[in-house]
Amino acid sequence: MPLEGLLGRKLGMTQVFDDRGQIHAVTVVEAGPMIVTQVKTAPKDGYAAVQAGFGTRKRLNKPMRGHLKKLGDFRVLREFRVRGEGEYSIGDRVGIELFEAGQLVDVTGMSRGRGFAGGVRRHNFSGGPKTHGQSDRHRAPGSIGSGTTPGRVYKGQKMAGHMGAVQVTAKNLRLIAKDEARGLLLIEGSVPGAANGTVRVRHAKTHSKK
């Protein structure tokens, strides 16, 4: 396992049958191929890693064009740790050969943005009483502080605010199957992010006790 993971694009969800006839809900991820754009070594940089590019964009600024050295106009650049040195060089292509069907993976992506949300939607508050004439309290947060002591609202208080659009990692998802020809990974369950969003698929760091 020289490289810890791979970038991909979430396509959506579907259902597949395994060899025993059991049905699985899976997320289809178009993983790679990535192009290695920079190699970092322990003697020079203090750690072994590669920077890889994925996707395409219309235009790049001059510093990025010089950094990529005509390798491509990549939409995303990410760094991945490697075990050992000298295994990758600039311009190498990395694909789904990193993974095997049946293994566990961690998938990281940006959750879907929900905009400004109230306490009921954002924190699952139950709301106020539905009777006794309180016609405007059904989705109100209620009291948020004590009074004279402490005389302020504590930091981190659960309140209305921006919901979603944060980095989320789904851990220990099973890789049901992979399509070498089309570069697809079929991962059991749901993964963070909206369709066509960029996700990072890595070998699971910790395994579940199941």
N, C-alpha and C positions, 0 to 999 in steps of 0.2 A: 504494500500500500504506500507507494512513494509520495503521491499527492493526496492531500486530505479531502479534496472535494472538487466540485464542478459547478459552473454557472449554467442556468437553464431558464426556459420560458414556460410559465404555467399556461397550458392550453385549455384545461377544463376537466370535468369529471365524467366518468362512465362506469360501466360494470363489465367484469370479465369473469369467466369460469376457470377454475384451476383443474388439475388433472383428476381430482376426485369428484368433480362436478359441483363443487361449492362456489357460490357467487361471492364476489368481492367488489365493494365500491372503491374505485381507485381514482387518483388524480394523475392525469397525463402531463408529463413534463418533457419538453423538448430540450434535452441536455446537451450543451455544446454544439459543435466543436468549439473549443477555445484555442486561441493562438497565444503562445508564450511571448510576452513583450519585454520582460526583464527577468533576469536571474540574480538572486541574492545568495551569497555564500557566507558561511560562518566566519572565515578569516577576514573578509572585507566588511561585512555588514553586521556581524554578530549573531546571525541566525540564517538558516537555510530556508528559502522560500522562492516562489516564482510569482510574478505578476502576469495575469492573463487577461486578454480582451475578449468580449463577447458582444454580439449584436452589431448593428450598423447605425450610423448617424449621417446626416447630410453634410455637415461641415465641421472642421476642427480648427482651433486657433493655432498659430504658428508654433508656440512651445510644445503643444501636444503633437503636432505633425512631426516636429523634430525628434520628439521622444519615441514615437512609434516607428520612425524610419521606413515609411511606406509599407508597413505590415498590414494596414487597413484602417478604416475609419470606424473604430469601435465605439459603441454606445456606453459600455460599462467596462471599467477596469477594476479588477479585484486581485487581492494577494492571497495566496494559499501556501501554507507551510508544507515542506517536503521532508521526508526522512532520507538522509544521505545527501550527497552532493554529486554534481556532474551527471545527473540523470536527465536533465532537460537543458535545451539551448534555445536561444531566441529564434522564433519562427516555427517551433514544434507545434503540432496539433494534438490536443488532448480531448478525448471523447468519453463515451459511456463504458469503454473498456475498463474504467476504474472500478466499476461496480459489478456485483454478481447477484443474480436473482435469489431471493430468500434472505438476504442480509438486512440489517437494520440501518436506517439512515436518519440524519437530522436535517430538517429543511427549514431555512430561514428566509423570510420575506417581509415586505411591508404590508401590514393589515389594511383592509379596506377602510378608507376614510368615511366617517359618518357625520362630519361637520360638528356644529355646536349642538350638544345633546343635554337634556335635563337629567336630574338625579334618577328618575324612574328608569329611563333607558340606559343611562351610562353606568349606574351602580346597582341597578335592580332594587331601588327603594320601593316600598309598598305604597307610598303616598299618604295623604291625610284621610280623615274619616269621610265616609260617603253620605253622611246624614247630619242631622242637627243644624241644618241651615248653612253648612259650610260648602256652598256651591262652587267656591273658587279655590279649594284646598286639595283637590283630588290628586294632583301631581306635584304639589309643593314639597320642598325638602324638609320643612319644619325648622325647629330651633337648631342653630349651628354654634352657639356659644353659651357660656354660663351666665355672666353678668358682671358684677364688680370684680370678681376673681374668676378668671384671669383678666377680664376686661378686654379681651381680644379674641380673634379666631385663630386657633392653632394652625400652623402650616401643615399642608397635606390633608386638610379636611375634605371629605368627599362631597363635592358639590357639582353643579352643572359646569360644563366646559367642553373643550375640544375632545372629540372621541375618535379613536382609530388613527390610522396613518402612523403607526409606530412599528418598530422592528419586533417581530415575533418569531420564535423558533419552536417548531413542532418536533418533539424528540421521539426516537425509537419507533419510527414508522417502517413497516416492512415493505421491501421492494418485491412486489409480486412477480413482475416480469420486465423484460426489456426488449426493445426492437432494435437490433444492431443496424439494420438497413436504413431505418428512418431516424435513428438516434433518439428514441423515445424511452422514457422510464415510466413504468406504471407503479405508482406508490400507493399503498393501501391507506384509505382515509383521506381527509382533507388537509391541505397545506395552506399556509397564510398567503394572503394577497388576492387580487382580482385576476381575471383572465388576461393573458398576455403580459402579466407582470414578471419581473425578473426575480428568480429565487436562487438560493445557494444550497446545493445538496452536498452533504458531507457524510463521511463514515461516522456512525453513532459513537459518541465518546463514552457514554454510560449506557449499559443495557438494563432493560426493565427486568423485574423479578418474576415476570409471568413465565 
